[in-house]
Amino acid sequence: MFRLFKHYIPNAVIVLALVDFILLIVAGELGWYLRARQIGMDPGIASQRIAPLLSFAVLVQLAMIAVGVYGSDALRSMRYATARLLVAVSLGIIALSVVYFLLPGRTLWRSNLFYAMGIAIVLLVFVRVVLGGVLGTAPFRRRVLVLGAGARADRLRKLAERPEAGFVIVGYVAMSDQKHAIEEAIARSAIHNLTRYVDNLGVGEVVLALEERRNALPLQDLLRIKTTGVHVSDFSTFIERETGRVDLDTVNPSWLIFSDGFSSGRMLSAAFKRLFDVIVSLALLVATLPVVALFALLVKLDSRGPAFFRQTRVGLYGEPFNLIKLRSMRTDAEVDGAQFAQENDPRVTRIGRFIRKVRIDELPQAWTVLKGHMSFVGPRPERPEFVSELEQQLPYYAERHMTKPGITGWAQINYPYGASIEDARHKLEYDLYYAKNYSPFLDLIILLQTLRVVIWREGAR
């Protein structure tokens, strides 16, 4: 795993992204060369157009991130990856056309882009075919030794079996005589020198996966392993890093207090985030006013009741605020009390079903962002009725309110829409990860990935 601004990125993704960036520059240059030859113009040297080539590569790669080209599904499915690449390159070309219109000379000529687009798609698909048998295999995975052979060790084994896993488990060491979930685990008593054993296996990281840590930590072993340069991780930290969520089954208050994260040095980041929220919300309100007005009229014509829907939600530090959306349900949707939304919810109107799918009902929330009650990125705000229940049933649920709520968030792009306590538990794990590892870089990833959720309608209900 490579850590960038407190967010972990798999090594395979970093390698693939760097290769893609180089190939995009090559595609842009070849597109220029072909077009120049076609019209009988001297193509010149590549250094003369470094800015247009970089703008082509950067914008297309941002589009690739946005539509999920580097997601786990795209890494393990060639068909999935090709579909996403086609959409990403197309979006990148549209963005480049807009930049060319606003800033002429800062991108490749529009006549070059067609060639560059075709070449880019061919190269990007080709490299995935060639590297498909290499990325994610041993040369790109960290070699991990697990100390423990119980249920936690079994969870790590299942995690390592995923195609997108960034590590491979080279062995398990049973640290006690209790019943083992891992049959092939080697007893600690059978290993004379654990430090030498780690070295002989070429291990890069040791993960402590003991079921009971009280008076059972092999401190002498861990100290010697650590001093030889091998990374040592506890189970909760390893799970957080590999899955992008805080595992509620294993964390405890002391881990949350003493582990890395929840940095207080966020003043500059918070100021930048608020400035971004104000500028973008103003621009969005102005740009989408005709769309919101049109659908407000359609909502009124489709069913009786107001076009806009106001509802109390719980915000920063648990303070309530009013959220505004286009109404997508009947006015009598909750005569029997607050309810979670359901799949194929019968309370949703005909127009409501459409605006939910394409997220048009969310557009008026830009006003809530402008007022400062919400941000564009953050944990999704819940209703007070649900919060009271969830705080009683889920540990650390109140901690998600230490971060300003958002329209989109880490949970929204990583977990499908859920309407149960168990779904709320999974989403809380992602919300805690966001609160713990917040950075402007993570916000950028979430904003880009939100486009993937909207285009493929993931999670909408």
DRENDO-1510 file (C-alpha; in Angstrom, 1 decimal, always signed):
<recs>
REC; n; res; u; v; w
REC; 1; MET; +0.0; +0.0; +0.0 .
REC; 2; PHE; +1.2; +3.5; -0.9 .
REC; 3; ARG; +0.0; +6.3; +1.5 .
REC; 4; LEU; -0.9; +9.6; -0.1 .
REC; 5; PHE; -2.2; +12.4; +2.1 .
REC; 6; LYS; -3.3; +9.8; +4.7 .
REC; 7; HIS; -5.2; +7.7; +2.2 .
REC; 8; TYR; -3.9; +4.3; +1.2 .
REC; 9; ILE; -3.7; +3.3; -2.5 .
REC; 10; PRO; -2.8; -0.2; -3.6 .
REC; 11; ASN; +0.6; -0.6; -5.2 .
REC; 12; ALA; -0.9; -2.2; -8.3 .
REC; 13; VAL; -3.2; +0.8; -8.8 .
REC; 14; ILE; -0.2; +3.2; -8.5 .
REC; 15; VAL; +1.8; +1.3; -11.1 .
REC; 16; LEU; -1.1; +1.0; -13.5 .
REC; 17; ALA; -2.0; +4.7; -13.1 .
REC; 18; LEU; +1.6; +5.7; -13.9 .
REC; 19; VAL; +1.7; +3.5; -17.0 .
REC; 20; ASP; -1.7; +4.9; -18.1 .
REC; 21; PHE; -0.4; +8.5; -17.7 .
REC; 22; ILE; +2.6; +7.8; -19.9 .
REC; 23; LEU; +0.4; +6.0; -22.5 .
REC; 24; LEU; -2.0; +9.0; -22.6 .
REC; 25; ILE; +0.9; +11.3; -23.4 .
REC; 26; VAL; +2.1; +8.9; -26.1 .
REC; 27; ALA; -1.5; +8.8; -27.5 .
REC; 28; GLY; -1.7; +12.6; -27.5 .
REC; 29; GLU; +1.6; +12.9; -29.4 .
REC; 30; LEU; +0.7; +10.2; -31.9 .
REC; 31; GLY; -2.7; +11.9; -32.5 .
REC; 32; TRP; -0.9; +15.1; -33.2 .
REC; 33; TYR; +1.6; +13.4; -35.5 .
REC; 34; LEU; -1.0; +11.7; -37.5 .
REC; 35; ARG; -3.2; +14.8; -38.0 .
REC; 36; ALA; -0.1; +16.9; -38.9 .
REC; 37; ARG; +0.9; +14.3; -41.5 .
REC; 38; GLN; -2.6; +14.2; -42.9 .
REC; 39; ILE; -2.7; +18.0; -43.6 .
REC; 40; GLY; +0.9; +18.1; -44.7 .
REC; 41; MET; +2.2; +20.1; -41.7 .
REC; 42; ASP; +5.5; +19.6; -40.0 .
REC; 43; PRO; +4.7; +18.0; -36.7 .
REC; 44; GLY; +7.7; +19.6; -34.9 .
REC; 45; ILE; +9.1; +18.3; -31.7 .
REC; 46; ALA; +7.1; +17.1; -28.7 .
REC; 47; SER; +8.7; +19.5; -26.3 .
REC; 48; GLN; +6.9; +22.4; -28.1 .
REC; 49; ARG; +3.5; +21.1; -27.0 .
REC; 50; ILE; +4.2; +19.7; -23.6 .
REC; 51; ALA; +1.4; +21.8; -22.0 .
REC; 52; PRO; -1.3; +20.5; -24.4 .
REC; 53; LEU; -0.1; +16.9; -24.0 .
REC; 54; LEU; -0.1; +17.2; -20.2 .
REC; 55; SER; -3.6; +18.7; -20.2 .
REC; 56; PHE; -4.8; +15.8; -22.3 .
REC; 57; ALA; -3.2; +13.2; -20.0 .
REC; 58; VAL; -4.4; +14.9; -16.8 .
REC; 59; LEU; -8.0; +15.5; -17.8 .
REC; 60; VAL; -8.5; +12.0; -19.3 .
REC; 61; GLN; -6.9; +10.4; -16.2 .
REC; 62; LEU; -9.1; +12.4; -13.9 .
REC; 63; ALA; -12.1; +11.1; -15.9 .
REC; 64; MET; -10.8; +7.6; -15.5 .
REC; 65; ILE; -10.6; +8.0; -11.7 .
REC; 66; ALA; -14.1; +9.5; -11.7 .
REC; 67; VAL; -15.8; +6.6; -13.5 .
REC; 68; GLY; -14.0; +3.9; -11.6 .
REC; 69; VAL; -11.4; +2.6; -14.0 .
REC; 70; TYR; -9.1; +2.0; -11.0 .
REC; 71; GLY; -11.8; +0.3; -8.9 .
REC; 72; SER; -11.7; -3.3; -7.8 .
REC; 73; ASP; -14.3; -4.4; -10.4 .
REC; 74; ALA; -12.3; -2.8; -13.3 .
REC; 75; LEU; -9.1; -4.4; -12.1 .
REC; 76; ARG; -10.5; -7.9; -12.2 .
REC; 77; SER; -12.8; -7.7; -15.2 .
REC; 78; MET; -11.5; -6.9; -18.7 .
REC; 79; ARG; -15.0; -6.3; -20.0 .
REC; 80; TYR; -15.8; -4.0; -17.1 .
REC; 81; ALA; -12.6; -2.1; -17.5 .
REC; 82; THR; -13.1; -1.6; -21.3 .
REC; 83; ALA; -16.6; -0.2; -20.8 .
REC; 84; ARG; -15.3; +2.2; -18.2 .
REC; 85; LEU; -12.4; +3.2; -20.3 .
REC; 86; LEU; -14.6; +4.1; -23.2 .
REC; 87; VAL; -16.8; +6.3; -21.0 .
REC; 88; ALA; -13.7; +7.9; -19.3 .
REC; 89; VAL; -11.9; +8.8; -22.5 .
REC; 90; SER; -15.1; +10.2; -24.0 .
REC; 91; LEU; -15.7; +12.4; -20.9 .
REC; 92; GLY; -12.1; +13.5; -21.0 .
REC; 93; ILE; -12.4; +14.6; -24.6 .
REC; 94; ILE; -15.6; +16.6; -23.7 .
REC; 95; ALA; -13.7; +18.3; -20.9 .
REC; 96; LEU; -10.8; +19.1; -23.2 .
REC; 97; SER; -13.2; +20.6; -25.7 .
REC; 98; VAL; -14.5; +22.9; -23.0 .
REC; 99; VAL; -11.0; +23.9; -21.9 .
REC; 100; TYR; -10.1; +24.5; -25.6 .
REC; 101; PHE; -13.1; +26.8; -25.9 .
REC; 102; LEU; -12.2; +28.7; -22.7 .
REC; 103; LEU; -8.4; +28.7; -23.1 .
REC; 104; PRO; -7.4; +28.2; -26.8 .
REC; 105; GLY; -3.9; +26.8; -27.2 .
REC; 106; ARG; -3.9; +25.0; -23.8 .
REC; 107; THR; -5.0; +21.7; -25.2 .
REC; 108; LEU; -4.5; +19.7; -28.4 .
REC; 109; TRP; -6.5; +20.9; -31.4 .
REC; 110; ARG; -10.0; +19.5; -31.5 .
REC; 111; SER; -9.1; +17.9; -34.8 .
REC; 112; ASN; -6.3; +16.0; -33.0 .
REC; 113; LEU; -8.5; +14.7; -30.2 .
REC; 114; PHE; -10.4; +12.2; -32.3 .
REC; 115; TYR; -7.1; +10.5; -33.2 .
REC; 116; ALA; -5.7; +10.8; -29.7 .
REC; 117; MET; -9.0; +9.3; -28.3 .
REC; 118; GLY; -8.9; +6.2; -30.5 .
REC; 119; ILE; -5.2; +5.6; -29.9 .
REC; 120; ALA; -5.6; +6.1; -26.1 .
REC; 121; ILE; -8.4; +3.5; -26.0 .
REC; 122; VAL; -6.3; +1.0; -27.9 .
REC; 123; LEU; -3.2; +1.5; -25.8 .
REC; 124; LEU; -5.1; +1.5; -22.4 .
REC; 125; VAL; -6.9; -1.7; -23.3 .
REC; 126; PHE; -3.8; -3.3; -24.6 .
REC; 127; VAL; -1.8; -2.6; -21.5 .
REC; 128; ARG; -4.5; -4.2; -19.4 .
REC; 129; VAL; -4.4; -7.3; -21.5 .
REC; 130; VAL; -0.6; -7.5; -21.2 .
REC; 131; LEU; -0.4; -6.7; -17.5 .
REC; 132; GLY; -3.6; -8.6; -16.6 .
REC; 133; GLY; -1.6; -11.6; -15.5 .
REC; 134; VAL; +0.9; -9.6; -13.6 .
REC; 135; LEU; -0.9; -6.9; -11.7 .
REC; 136; GLY; -2.2; -8.2; -8.4 .
REC; 137; THR; +0.1; -11.2; -8.3 .
REC; 138; ALA; +3.1; -11.9; -6.1 .
REC; 139; PRO; +5.5; -9.3; -7.6 .
REC; 140; PHE; +3.0; -6.5; -6.8 .
REC; 141; ARG; +1.8; -7.8; -3.4 .
REC; 142; ARG; +3.3; -7.4; +0.0 .
REC; 143; ARG; +4.3; -10.6; +1.7 .
REC; 144; VAL; +2.5; -10.9; +5.0 .
REC; 145; LEU; +2.9; -13.2; +8.0 .
REC; 146; VAL; -0.1; -13.5; +10.3 .
REC; 147; LEU; +0.4; -14.2; +14.0 .
REC; 148; GLY; -2.7; -15.9; +15.0 .
REC; 149; ALA; -4.9; -18.8; +13.7 .
REC; 150; GLY; -8.4; -18.0; +14.9 .
REC; 151; ALA; -11.4; -16.1; +13.4 .
REC; 152; ARG; -9.4; -13.0; +12.8 .
REC; 153; ALA; -6.7; -14.8; +10.8 .
REC; 154; ASP; -9.5; -16.5; +8.8 .
REC; 155; ARG; -10.9; -13.0; +8.0 .
REC; 156; LEU; -7.4; -12.0; +6.7 .
REC; 157; ARG; -7.3; -15.1; +4.6 .
REC; 158; LYS; -10.6; -14.3; +2.9 .
REC; 159; LEU; -9.4; -10.7; +2.4 .
REC; 160; ALA; -6.2; -11.9; +0.7 .
REC; 161; GLU; -8.2; -14.1; -1.6 .
REC; 162; ARG; -9.9; -11.2; -3.3 .
REC; 163; PRO; -8.5; -10.5; -6.8 .
REC; 164; GLU; -7.8; -6.9; -5.9 .
REC; 165; ALA; -5.9; -7.6; -2.7 .
REC; 166; GLY; -2.6; -5.9; -2.4 .
REC; 167; PHE; -1.0; -8.5; -0.2 .
REC; 168; VAL; -0.4; -12.3; -0.1 .
REC; 169; ILE; -0.2; -14.3; +3.2 .
REC; 170; VAL; +2.9; -16.5; +3.2 .
REC; 171; GLY; +2.1; -18.2; +6.5 .
REC; 172; TYR; +0.2; -18.3; +9.8 .
REC; 173; VAL; +1.7; -18.8; +13.2 .
REC; 174; ALA; -0.6; -20.2; +16.0 .
REC; 175; MET; +0.3; -18.3; +19.1 .
REC; 176; SER; -1.7; -20.4; +21.5 .
REC; 177; ASP; -3.0; -24.0; +21.9 .
REC; 178; GLN; -6.7; -23.0; +21.4 .
REC; 179; LYS; -8.7; -24.5; +18.5 .
REC; 180; HIS; -7.5; -23.2; +15.1 .
REC; 181; ALA; -9.6; -21.9; +12.3 .
REC; 182; ILE; -6.5; -22.1; +10.0 .
REC; 183; GLU; -5.5; -25.7; +9.8 .
REC; 184; GLU; -2.1; -25.1; +8.1 .
REC; 185; ALA; -1.0; -22.7; +10.9 .
REC; 186; ILE; +2.4; -23.6; +12.4 .
REC; 187; ALA; +2.6; -23.7; +16.2 .
REC; 188; ARG; +4.8; -21.0; +17.7 .
REC; 189; SER; +6.6; -23.7; +19.7 .
REC; 190; ALA; +7.7; -25.3; +16.5 .
REC; 191; ILE; +9.6; -22.2; +15.4 .
REC; 192; HIS; +12.9; -21.8; +17.2 .
REC; 193; ASN; +13.6; -18.2; +16.1 .
REC; 194; LEU; +10.6; -16.3; +14.8 .
REC; 195; THR; +12.8; -13.3; +13.6 .
REC; 196; ARG; +14.9; -15.6; +11.4 .
REC; 197; TYR; +11.7; -17.4; +10.2 .
REC; 198; VAL; +10.3; -14.0; +9.1 .
REC; 199; ASP; +13.5; -13.2; +7.3 .
REC; 200; ASN; +13.7; -16.6; +5.5 .
REC; 201; LEU; +10.1; -16.1; +4.2 .
REC; 202; GLY; +11.0; -12.6; +2.9 .
REC; 203; VAL; +8.1; -11.1; +4.9 .
REC; 204; GLY; +7.5; -7.4; +4.5 .
REC; 205; GLU; +4.8; -7.1; +7.2 .
REC; 206; VAL; +3.7; -9.0; +10.2 .
REC; 207; VAL; +0.0; -8.7; +11.3 .
REC; 208; LEU; -1.0; -9.4; +14.8 .
REC; 209; ALA; -4.4; -11.3; +14.7 .
REC; 210; LEU; -4.8; -12.7; +18.2 .
REC; 211; GLU; -8.2; -13.4; +19.5 .
REC; 212; GLU; -7.3; -12.4; +23.0 .
REC; 213; ARG; -4.5; -9.9; +23.5 .
REC; 214; ARG; -4.6; -9.5; +27.3 .
REC; 215; ASN; -1.4; -10.8; +28.7 .
REC; 216; ALA; -0.8; -12.6; +25.4 .
REC; 217; LEU; +1.2; -10.1; +23.3 .
REC; 218; PRO; +4.5; -11.7; +22.2 .
REC; 219; LEU; +6.3; -8.4; +22.9 .
REC; 220; GLN; +9.8; -9.9; +22.7 .
REC; 221; ASP; +9.1; -11.4; +19.3 .
REC; 222; LEU; +7.4; -8.2; +18.0 .
REC; 223; LEU; +10.3; -6.0; +19.2 .
REC; 224; ARG; +12.9; -8.1; +17.5 .
REC; 225; ILE; +10.9; -8.3; +14.2 .
REC; 226; LYS; +10.3; -4.5; +14.3 .
REC; 227; THR; +14.0; -3.7; +14.8 .
REC; 228; THR; +15.0; -5.8; +11.7 .
REC; 229; GLY; +12.9; -3.3; +9.6 .
REC; 230; VAL; +9.8; -5.4; +9.1 .
REC; 231; HIS; +6.6; -3.5; +9.5 .
REC; 232; VAL; +4.3; -4.7; +12.4 .
REC; 233; SER; +0.6; -4.0; +12.3 .
REC; 234; ASP; -2.3; -4.7; +14.6 .
REC; 235; PHE; -5.4; -6.3; +13.2 .
REC; 236; SER; -7.7; -3.2; +13.2 .
REC; 237; THR; -5.1; -0.9; +11.6 .
REC; 238; PHE; -4.4; -3.5; +8.9 .
REC; 239; ILE; -8.2; -3.9; +8.1 .
REC; 240; GLU; -8.6; -0.2; +8.0 .
REC; 241; ARG; -5.8; +0.2; +5.5 .
REC; 242; GLU; -6.8; -2.6; +3.2 .
REC; 243; THR; -10.6; -2.0; +3.1 .
REC; 244; GLY; -10.9; +1.7; +3.6 .
REC; 245; ARG; -13.2; +1.4; +6.6 .
REC; 246; VAL; -12.9; +1.2; +10.4 .
REC; 247; ASP; -13.9; -2.3; +11.5 .
REC; 248; LEU; -16.4; -2.0; +14.3 .
REC; 249; ASP; -16.1; -5.6; +15.3 .
REC; 250; THR; -12.5; -5.2; +16.5 .
REC; 251; VAL; -11.9; -1.5; +17.4 .
REC; 252; ASN; -12.0; -0.2; +20.9 .
REC; 253; PRO; -11.8; +3.4; +22.3 .
REC; 254; SER; -8.1; +3.2; +23.0 .
REC; 255; TRP; -7.3; +2.3; +19.4 .
REC; 256; LEU; -9.4; +5.3; +18.1 .
REC; 257; ILE; -7.6; +7.5; +20.6 .
REC; 258; PHE; -4.0; +6.4; +20.0 .
REC; 259; SER; -4.0; +5.4; +16.3 .
REC; 260; ASP; -3.1; +7.8; +13.6 .
REC; 261; GLY; -5.9; +10.1; +12.5 .
REC; 262; PHE; -8.5; +12.7; +13.6 .
REC; 263; SER; -5.7; +15.3; +13.2 .
REC; 264; SER; -6.4; +18.7; +14.7 .
REC; 265; GLY; -4.2; +20.6; +12.2 .
REC; 266; ARG; -7.1; +21.1; +9.8 .
REC; 267; MET; -7.6; +24.8; +9.9 .
REC; 268; LEU; -6.2; +25.5; +6.5 .
REC; 269; SER; -7.9; +22.4; +5.0 .
REC; 270; ALA; -11.2; +23.5; +6.6 .
REC; 271; ALA; -10.9; +27.0; +5.2 .
REC; 272; PHE; -10.1; +25.7; +1.7 .
REC; 273; LYS; -13.1; +23.3; +2.0 .
REC; 274; ARG; -15.5; +26.0; +3.0 .
REC; 275; LEU; -14.2; +28.3; +0.1 .
REC; 276; PHE; -14.8; +25.4; -2.3 .
REC; 277; ASP; -18.3; +24.8; -1.0 .
REC; 278; VAL; -19.3; +28.5; -1.3 .
REC; 279; ILE; -17.9; +28.9; -4.8 .
REC; 280; VAL; -19.2; +25.6; -6.2 .
REC; 281; SER; -22.6; +25.9; -4.5 .
REC; 282; LEU; -23.2; +29.4; -5.9 .
REC; 283; ALA; -22.2; +28.2; -9.4 .
REC; 284; LEU; -24.3; +25.1; -9.1 .
REC; 285; LEU; -27.4; +27.0; -8.0 .
REC; 286; VAL; -27.1; +29.4; -10.9 .
REC; 287; ALA; -26.3; +26.7; -13.5 .
REC; 288; THR; -29.1; +24.3; -12.4 .
REC; 289; LEU; -31.8; +26.9; -11.8 .
REC; 290; PRO; -33.6; +26.1; -15.0 .
REC; 291; VAL; -33.4; +22.3; -14.4 .
REC; 292; VAL; -34.7; +22.7; -10.8 .
REC; 293; ALA; -37.5; +25.0; -11.9 .
REC; 294; LEU; -38.6; +22.6; -14.6 .
REC; 295; PHE; -38.7; +19.6; -12.4 .
REC; 296; ALA; -40.3; +21.5; -9.6 .
REC; 297; LEU; -43.2; +22.2; -12.0 .
REC; 298; LEU; -43.3; +18.5; -13.1 .
REC; 299; VAL; -43.4; +17.4; -9.4 .
REC; 300; LYS; -46.4; +19.7; -8.8 .
REC; 301; LEU; -48.2; +18.4; -11.9 .
REC; 302; ASP; -47.4; +14.7; -11.1 .
REC; 303; SER; -48.8; +14.7; -7.5 .
REC; 304; ARG; -50.5; +16.9; -5.0 .
REC; 305; GLY; -48.3; +18.8; -2.6 .
REC; 306; PRO; -45.4; +21.2; -2.5 .
REC; 307; ALA; -42.6; +20.9; -5.1 .
REC; 308; PHE; -39.9; +21.1; -2.4 .
REC; 309; PHE; -39.4; +18.9; +0.6 .
REC; 310; ARG; -38.0; +20.1; +3.8 .
REC; 311; GLN; -36.8; +17.8; +6.5 .
REC; 312; THR; -34.9; +18.0; +9.8 .
REC; 313; ARG; -31.5; +16.3; +9.8 .
REC; 314; VAL; -28.7; +16.0; +12.3 .
REC; 315; GLY; -25.6; +18.0; +11.4 .
REC; 316; LEU; -22.2; +18.9; +12.9 .
REC; 317; TYR; -21.9; +18.3; +16.6 .
REC; 318; GLY; -25.4; +16.8; +16.6 .
REC; 319; GLU; -27.1; +20.1; +15.8 .
REC; 320; PRO; -30.3; +19.9; +13.8 .
REC; 321; PHE; -30.8; +21.7; +10.5 .
REC; 322; ASN; -33.4; +21.8; +7.7 .
REC; 323; LEU; -32.4; +20.0; +4.5 .
REC; 324; ILE; -34.2; +20.9; +1.3 .
REC; 325; LYS; -34.8; +18.6; -1.7 .
REC; 326; LEU; -37.2; +18.2; -4.6 .
REC; 327; ARG; -40.1; +16.2; -3.3 .
REC; 328; SER; -40.0; +12.6; -4.7 .
REC; 329; MET; -42.6; +10.9; -2.4 .
REC; 330; ARG; -46.3; +11.4; -1.8 .
REC; 331; THR; -47.2; +13.9; +0.9 .
REC; 332; ASP; -48.7; +11.1; +3.0 .
REC; 333; ALA; -45.5; +9.0; +2.8 .
REC; 334; GLU; -44.9; +9.0; +6.6 .
REC; 335; VAL; -48.3; +9.2; +8.2 .
REC; 336; ASP; -47.3; +6.2; +10.2 .
REC; 337; GLY; -44.0; +7.6; +11.3 .
REC; 338; ALA; -40.4; +7.8; +10.0 .
REC; 339; GLN; -39.3; +5.0; +7.7 .
REC; 340; PHE; -36.2; +3.9; +5.9 .
REC; 341; ALA; -36.4; +4.2; +2.1 .
REC; 342; GLN; -36.9; +0.8; +0.5 .
REC; 343; GLU; -36.2; -0.8; -2.9 .
REC; 344; ASN; -39.0; -0.1; -5.3 .
REC; 345; ASP; -40.6; +2.1; -2.6 .
REC; 346; PRO; -44.3; +2.4; -3.3 .
REC; 347; ARG; -44.4; +5.9; -1.7 .
REC; 348; VAL; -42.2; +7.3; -4.5 .
REC; 349; THR; -44.0; +9.2; -7.3 .
REC; 350; ARG; -43.5; +8.6; -11.0 .
REC; 351; ILE; -41.4; +11.8; -11.4 .
REC; 352; GLY; -39.8; +11.1; -8.0 .
REC; 353; ARG; -38.5; +7.7; -9.2 .
REC; 354; PHE; -36.8; +9.4; -12.2 .
REC; 355; ILE; -35.3; +12.4; -10.2 .
REC; 356; ARG; -33.9; +10.0; -7.6 .
REC; 357; LYS; -32.2; +7.8; -10.2 .
REC; 358; VAL; -30.4; +10.8; -11.8 .
REC; 359; ARG; -30.0; +12.6; -8.5 .
REC; 360; ILE; -31.9; +15.8; -9.6 .
REC; 361; ASP; -33.7; +15.8; -6.3 .
REC; 362; GLU; -30.4; +16.5; -4.6 .
REC; 363; LEU; -29.6; +19.7; -6.5 .
REC; 364; PRO; -31.5; +22.1; -4.1 .
REC; 365; GLN; -29.1; +20.9; -1.3 .
REC; 366; ALA; -26.6; +23.3; -2.8 .
REC; 367; TRP; -28.5; +26.0; -0.9 .
REC; 368; THR; -28.0; +24.1; +2.4 .
REC; 369; VAL; -24.2; +23.9; +1.5 .
REC; 370; LEU; -24.1; +27.6; +0.8 .
REC; 371; LYS; -25.7; +28.3; +4.2 .
REC; 372; GLY; -22.9; +26.2; +5.9 .
REC; 373; HIS; -25.1; +23.5; +7.3 .
REC; 374; MET; -23.6; +20.9; +5.0 .
REC; 375; SER; -20.6; +20.4; +2.8 .
REC; 376; PHE; -20.4; +18.7; -0.6 .
REC; 377; VAL; -18.4; +15.9; +0.9 .
REC; 378; GLY; -19.1; +14.3; +4.3 .
REC; 379; PRO; -21.1; +11.7; +6.1 .
REC; 380; ARG; -24.7; +11.6; +4.9 .
REC; 381; PRO; -27.0; +13.4; +7.5 .
REC; 382; GLU; -29.7; +11.3; +9.1 .
REC; 383; ARG; -33.0; +12.1; +10.6 .
REC; 384; PRO; -33.2; +12.7; +14.4 .
REC; 385; GLU; -35.6; +9.7; +14.8 .
REC; 386; PHE; -33.1; +7.4; +13.2 .
REC; 387; VAL; -30.1; +8.9; +14.9 .
REC; 388; SER; -31.6; +8.2; +18.4 .
REC; 389; GLU; -32.1; +4.5; +17.5 .
REC; 390; LEU; -28.7; +4.1; +15.8 .
REC; 391; GLU; -26.8; +5.7; +18.6 .
REC; 392; GLN; -28.2; +3.0; +20.9 .
REC; 393; GLN; -27.5; +0.1; +18.6 .
REC; 394; LEU; -24.2; +1.0; +17.0 .
REC; 395; PRO; -20.9; +1.9; +18.8 .
REC; 396; TYR; -19.3; +5.2; +18.0 .
REC; 397; TYR; -22.3; +6.4; +15.9 .
REC; 398; ALA; -22.2; +9.8; +17.6 .
REC; 399; GLU; -18.6; +10.2; +16.4 .
REC; 400; ARG; -19.7; +10.6; +12.8 .
REC; 401; HIS; -21.3; +13.9; +13.8 .
REC; 402; MET; -17.9; +15.4; +14.6 .
REC; 403; THR; -17.6; +16.0; +10.9 .
REC; 404; LYS; -19.9; +18.3; +8.8 .
REC; 405; PRO; -22.4; +16.2; +6.8 .
REC; 406; GLY; -22.2; +16.1; +3.1 .
REC; 407; ILE; -24.2; +15.5; -0.1 .
REC; 408; THR; -21.8; +12.8; -1.1 .
REC; 409; GLY; -19.3; +10.8; +1.0 .
REC; 410; TRP; -16.9; +7.9; +1.4 .
REC; 411; ALA; -19.8; +5.6; +2.4 .
REC; 412; GLN; -21.9; +6.6; -0.6 .
REC; 413; ILE; -19.3; +5.7; -3.2 .
REC; 414; ASN; -18.2; +2.5; -1.4 .
REC; 415; TYR; -21.4; +1.0; -0.2 .
REC; 416; PRO; -24.7; +0.5; -2.0 .
REC; 417; TYR; -27.8; +2.2; -0.7 .
REC; 418; GLY; -29.0; +0.5; +2.5 .
REC; 419; ALA; -32.2; +0.7; +4.6 .
REC; 420; SER; -31.5; -1.4; +7.7 .
REC; 421; ILE; -29.5; -1.3; +10.9 .
REC; 422; GLU; -26.9; -3.6; +9.3 .
REC; 423; ASP; -26.5; -1.3; +6.3 .
REC; 424; ALA; -26.2; +1.6; +8.7 .
REC; 425; ARG; -23.4; -0.3; +10.5 .
REC; 426; HIS; -21.4; -0.8; +7.3 .
REC; 427; LYS; -21.9; +2.8; +6.2 .
REC; 428; LEU; -20.7; +3.9; +9.7 .
REC; 429; GLU; -17.5; +2.1; +9.2 .
REC; 430; TYR; -16.8; +4.1; +6.0 .
REC; 431; ASP; -17.9; +7.3; +7.7 .
REC; 432; LEU; -15.5; +6.8; +10.6 .
REC; 433; TYR; -12.7; +6.1; +8.1 .
REC; 434; TYR; -13.5; +9.4; +6.4 .
REC; 435; ALA; -13.6; +11.4; +9.7 .
REC; 436; LYS; -10.3; +9.7; +10.8 .
REC; 437; ASN; -8.4; +10.2; +7.5 .
REC; 438; TYR; -9.9; +13.4; +6.1 .
REC; 439; SER; -7.8; +15.4; +3.7 .
REC; 440; PRO; -8.6; +17.5; +0.6 .
REC; 441; PHE; -7.1; +14.7; -1.5 .
REC; 442; LEU; -9.7; +12.3; -0.1 .
REC; 443; ASP; -12.4; +14.8; -0.9 .
REC; 444; LEU; -11.2; +15.0; -4.4 .
REC; 445; ILE; -11.3; +11.3; -4.8 .
REC; 446; ILE; -14.8; +11.2; -3.5 .
REC; 447; LEU; -16.0; +14.0; -5.8 .
REC; 448; LEU; -14.5; +12.2; -8.8 .
REC; 449; GLN; -15.9; +8.8; -7.8 .
REC; 450; THR; -19.4; +10.4; -7.3 .
REC; 451; LEU; -19.6; +10.8; -11.0 .
REC; 452; ARG; -19.3; +7.0; -11.3 .
REC; 453; VAL; -22.1; +6.5; -8.9 .
REC; 454; VAL; -24.3; +8.9; -10.9 .
REC; 455; ILE; -23.5; +7.5; -14.3 .
REC; 456; TRP; -24.0; +3.9; -13.4 .
REC; 457; ARG; -26.8; +4.7; -10.9 .
REC; 458; GLU; -25.1; +2.9; -8.1 .
REC; 459; GLY; -26.8; +3.3; -4.8 .
REC; 460; ALA; -29.7; +5.5; -5.9 .
REC; 461; ARG; -33.1; +4.6; -4.4 .
</recs>
